[in-house]
Amino acid sequence: MRVSHGFFPIGFPHAVTIGNFDGLHRGHQAMLSRLKEEAGNRNLQSCVLTFEPHPREFFSPANAPARLSSLREKSELIRAAGIDRLHVCRFNQRFSSLSPVDFIQHVLVDTLCAKWVLVGDDFRFGAKRAGDIALLKQAGKEHGFEAEFLPTVHVNGGRSSSTAVREALAAGDMEGAAVMLGRPYSISGRVVHGDKLGRQIGFPTANIQLQHNRPPLSGIFVVEIQGLDISPLQGVASLGTRPTVHKNGRPTLEVFIFDFKDELYGRRLHVDFLRKLRDEEKYPDLPSLIAQINLDVDNAKSFFNHRGTETQRNA
């Protein structure tokens, strides 16, 4: 998959879909599937057009929703879906000021040479969100592209959306989030040096660098870790501010991997969140914290043992 930026003509005709695609949930996946299908029918390259940062982060950083995925994570998911190109528009003052007509001309026509455009049924674009699907279809007649919208995808009777996924994660409903995503919610990142407290208390952890300061979930979780072996490894993760050891800590992801002793610094890991065990708590002393971590590890291993038993029973 090619990744491109800016307003330079690409030179290939494309079938294009447009959106933030945060988390790439099942509604987004349906759009990518339709995009690939029509690109193949028309002998076009498939292209996802997205924005960085999220428009709501640009207009109101303090009130913007928590990110479900970083640009790199989103890119990896789009690549895995078999899309030919990801085009990233920098969402800044200049870009946000483009009228709908200018957006169509400069981005869709001049840059991407769009011949077919797919959007969601609630799609709005251009300055002050003045553009809609009717305007897009009318412009297509003038510029030689067709526009189509995809109806809302529903999962278990509810609308599949990034907002619904965030709400499930915030509530600790890992299973509900996984249903809407079509996979477990995950965070990827590089292992960096921490304060080494986990090593001192007998639970050495991999400290994973977060791309955003406000993750969509917090607490103690049962996790699987990919990127270290052929099969996922099992563990427990803490995602939060660690109130027992830090008064005003920043969100940190720490992962304790069962029965793993190798060096991890600099490695990029992919952490799947399977079950929430509990919220973060502030303990009066380190012995109390250690006792709770032992209990968390026991509960996580019980989860995996039960899941293994269920798998064998259903085989």
N, C-alpha and C positions, 0 to 999 in steps of 0.2 A: 504494500500500500504506500502510495506517495503522500507526503504531507506538504502542503503549500500554504503560503501566507500572502497577505497584501492584495494589491489591485493590479498586478501584472497579468496580461493575457496568457492563459495557459496553452491555448492552441488546439485542444482536443474538445470535441462536442461531448457534453455530459448529460446524464440524467442526474438530477440534484434533489436532495431533500434537505430541509433547513430546520434547525432547532438547537436548543442547548444540550439535549441528550444527556442530562445529568443522571448518572446511575445506569443508563441504558436498560431500563425496565422492559417488560414484555410489550408495552405499547410501542416503545422505540424499536424493539426487535421486529415487530410487525411492519413498521415503516421501512426498515432496512431490507426485510425480505421482499416487500413490494418493490422497492427501489431496484434491487438486483434483478428481479423478474422482468421489470419493464426495460431496464438497461439492456438485458440480454435480448429481449424481443426487438429492440430498436438498434441493436449493434452500437450501443453507446457505452462510455465509461461511467461507472457509478461514482457519485461524489456526495459526501456528507459535508454540508456547510454549517459550521458552528462558530461560537463566539468565546473570546477570552479577554477579560473575565466575564462571568455571568452578568448580564445587564443589570440585574438588581444589586449586584455587588458594586457596580459603577455608580448607580444613582443613589443608593442608600446603604453604604457598607455596614452600618451598625444594625440595620434591620433586615439584611439579606438572609435568606435561608442557609442553613448549614449545607455545605457541599456533600454530595454523595460520592463523587469521584473527582480526582484531580484530572487535569488535561491529559497527563500521561496514561492514567488508568482508563480514561474514556477512549483514548487513541488505541490502546491495546485491545479493548473490547470491540471497537469498530473494525480494527484489523482482523480480529478473529472471526468476525461476521462475513469476511470476504469482500469488503468494499475496496474499490480501486484507489480512491483518493479521499483524503480528509483535508478540507480547506478551512483554515482558522482565520477569522477576521478579528483583529484587535478592536475590542469595544472601548472606544475612547470618545472624547468630545466630538471629534470630527465625524466619526462613524455614527454616533447617536444623532447627529444633526442631519443626516441624509434623509431627504424626503423619500416617500415610497417610490416615486418615479425614478429618482437618482439611484436608489438601492437596486432597482431592477436593471437600470442601464449599466451602472459601473460594476456591480458585483455579478449579477446573473448573466448578463449579456456580454459585456466587454471582457470580464475576467474568466468566467467559467464556460462561456459559450453554451449556455443551457438550452437544451432542446425538449426537455421534459422536466417538470418540477412537481415534487410531492410535498405537501404540508399537512399538518394536523387540522382538524375541523375548527379549532379555536385560534388559528394562526393569525397574528397581527405583526406588521413590520413597518419600518420607517420611523421618522421622527414623530413623537407623540402617538406611536402605534396607530397611525392613520391608515395604513394599508391593510387590506383584507383579501380574502380569496377571490372575491368578485373583481377587484382591481387587478389582481395577479392574472386572472384568466383573460381579462380585456387586454392587458399589456402583452400577453402571450400571442394574441392575434396580430399585434403590431410588430413583434420582434421574432416571430417564428418559433415559439415554444408552446407546448401544451402544459396546462396546470391541472392538478388533481388533488383532492383532499382525501385523507384517510379517516374514516369515522373513529370515534373513541373506542379503545379496546377495554373491555371489562373482564375482570378476574374475580371469580367467586361473587359475582353480583355487584362489585364495586369498580369504580373507574381506576384504571391503571395509570398512575401518575407519580412523578417524583415527590410531590407533596404527601401522597398516601404512604409511600415508602418511608419518608422521613418520620411521619407520625408513628408508624409501626416500630421503627428503630428506637425512637424516643421513649416509647412505651415498653421497650424490652421484648417486643414480639418478633423474635428472630425468624420463627417459622412463617409468620404472616408476610414479613419482608421478603423472605426467600421465594414464596409463592409469586409475589408480584414481580420479582426480579428474574425468576426462572433459574435462580442459583443462590447460594448463600451470599449475604452481604460480605464484602471483603475490603480490606485496606492493604495496599502495597507500599513498600518503602524500603529504604536502605538502613541497615543496622548501624547505629552510631554509638559513641561512648556515652554512658550515663554516669550516675554518681556511685556505681558499684555496690549499692546497699544490698541488692538481691544476692550478690555473691557472698557478702559478709554474713547474711542470715541463712544461707544454705539453699537459696532459690535463685541461681544466676539467670538473669533475664536478658533477652534481646530487646534493646531499646530501638524502636523503629521510628524514623524521622517522619513526622506528619507534614503534609503539604499545606494544611490549613489549620488555623488556630481554633476552629470551632467544629469538631467532628459531630455527626448527627446522633451519636449514642455515647453512653458512658456507663461504667460499672465493671463488673468482673464477669468474664465470659469463658465458656468452653469453645476452644478453637482448633482448627486444623491449619497446619503451616505447609505451604508449598514452596518449592525452590531449593530444597536441601537434599532431597532423595527422590527416587522414582515415584514412590507413594507418599501421600501427605503424612506429616508427622502430627502427633497429638499434643495438646498443651492447654494451658490456662493463660488468659490475657487480662491485664488491667488497663483500662482506658479511662483516664481522668487526671485529676490534679494531685493525687496522692496526699490527702489532707493529714495523714498521720505524721508524715516526714517533711511536708512543705506547707507553710502558712498561706502563701499566695502562688501556688504552682501553676505552670502552664499545662494544658492537656498533653499527656504523654501516653504512648502505647508501649507497654512492656509485656513481653511474651515469655513465659516459662515453658520450655519444651521438654516433655518427659524423656528421660534417658538419653539425653543428647549432651555431648561434652566438647564438641569441636569448636574452633574459633569461628565467630560469626561477623566480626566487624567488617563493614564494607559490602557484605552480601545483601542482595535485594530479595526480600521475602514477600510472600503473598499470604495474608492471614484471612481465613474464612471464619466468620462468627456464627456458631451453631446454636448456642443456647446461653441465655443470660442467667447467671447464678445469683447475683445480688447487686445492689447499689454499692457505691463507695461508702466507706465509713471512716471516721476518725477514731483510732484506738488510743487508750491512755498510755501505752508503752509498747516497745518492740516485742516482748514476749506475747502480748495479746494479739498483735498483728501476725506473728509467726504461727500461732495456734489457728488463727482464721485461715491463713494461707494453706496450712495442712488440710484443713477441712475442705477448702475450695478444690484442692488437688484430688482429694478422695471423691468428692461429688462429681468432678469432671471424669475421673476414671470410671465411676459407676455409670455415667452417661454413655461412655464409649462401650463399656461391657454390655449394657442393655441394648444398645444399637447393634452390636455384633450378634447378640442372641436373636434379635428380631430379624436380622438379615438371614441368618441360618435357617430360622423357622420358615421364612418366606421363599427360600431357595427351592 
